[in-house]
Amino acid sequence: MNTITLQLDPPSLRRLYETWKEYETKAPAYALYQLRPENCTITAYTSHKVVFQGRDAAVYAAPFTPKTRPENAHGGSDEVGTGDYFGAVCVCACALSQQDLQWLDTLPVRDSKQLSDELIENTAPLLMQRLPHSLLIVDPHKYNQIHARYNMNQIKAILHNQAYLHLRRKMKRLPALLVVDQFTPEASYYRYLADQNEVVGGLHFETRAESRYPAVACASMIARYAFVKSWEAMEKQWDMRFAKGAGSAVDQDGLRFVRRYGQQTLQEVAKLHFKNTEKICGLM
């Protein structure tokens, strides 16, 4: 069993809890909380000491360990759209050389969630023109077909793997360091790919990876750019404006769509397994 001990400040303690709170269990004495995600037990004590124990302790501790930005070639992947009821799911894998890293210092490159769509629309095409990348866009109709067989995390794992496979074919040889913005533990990721014919291995998994790895930030921006463009095309096709996310405004837009085009057509614009579908049908 691997054990890693860190001393975290209050914001990091809160971020750690928010990241894995669905796995909370009864905390021992003198502990703030205890979390048990797959292959790891995380115990945060009142002293702000945090102990990670288990086979994947290093994976869960990595995002909270002081780090510096890599200065060598590396690749990264990220996805956009999985939290939105409407619209496509877009996944991008991107590779950076050492020269690219120097070039990126002149651009506003960071996690796409921290940037306006306008800034992304101005910057992402520059990234796409220069950087080797693979972009996958799964429209809602196709997504619903795939989801009949796979859950959300399985779909994301398959798409990340496909993006790296396509990128490898473009480049012939991928960088030694390939980073996935972690959405599931490493063991689960590879288990999800058990039925795939070809799998890219040796990946590094890290939550909030876009804050440390520029390749992940670039992948995030390119994926967001594709998501925004596909969203604009969707609104034009159906002559409607759609709210992003999965809140009450989304329910109202879904109701308007169903009243105009019919419930069966909802599969063309929305991810039907979201709870919003049930709410929309209940409003009719």
Salt bridges, closest charged atoms under 4 A:
GLU18 OE1 - LYS21 NZ 2.96
GLU38 OE2 - ARG191 NH1 3.21
GLU71 OE1 - ARG69 NH2 3.60
GLU79 OE2 - LYS156 NZ 3.92
GLU79 OE1 - HIS160 NE2 2.72
ASP100 OD1 - ARG130 NE 2.75
ASP105 OD1 - ARG69 NH1 3.18
ASP111 OD2 - LYS113 NZ 3.07
ASP117 OD1 - ARG224 NE 3.41
GLU121 OE1 - LYS229 NZ 3.06
ASP195 OD2 - ARG149 NH2 3.33
GLU198 OE2 - ARG168 NH2 2.69
GLU198 OE1 - ARG169 NH2 3.50
GLU206 OE2 - LYS67 NZ 3.60
GLU206 OE1 - HIS204 NE2 2.75
GLU206 OE1 - ARG212 NH1 3.90
GLU232 OE1 - LYS229 NZ 3.64
GLU235 OE1 - ARG241 NE 3.36
ASP253 OD1 - ARG256 NH2 3.01
GLU268 OE2 - HIS141 ND1 3.08
